[in-house]
Amino acid sequence: MLMLFVIFCVDRAGTEEKRKQAVKSHIDYLATNPIKVVMSGPLVTDDGARAIGSLFLVDAASRAEVEAFQRADPFFNAEIWETVEVRAFNKRVG
């Protein structure tokens, strides 16, 4: 049975250039991974000027599958994210 999970990632300070260099690989990875990405995008500063993290809503069979997906992401491997939080999610509205 599939279940929704939220992945909330906050970038390390000073990784803007690393993020720019890894973004194509990150997007390619999201397009070809085995987990269904329902929605994803960058977290941004309040003025929208720069990315400061990432948010994903994914449909997966287990937390272990989500964690493996997250650890294989080029942003994770480039050590862009300082914190990553995975939480199960129940959709109620939308």
Summary of the structure (lengths in Angstrom):
residues: 94
radius of gyration: 13.1
end to end distance: 20.9
largest distance: 39.7
contacts: 239
relative contact order: 0.33
helix: 32%
strand: 39%
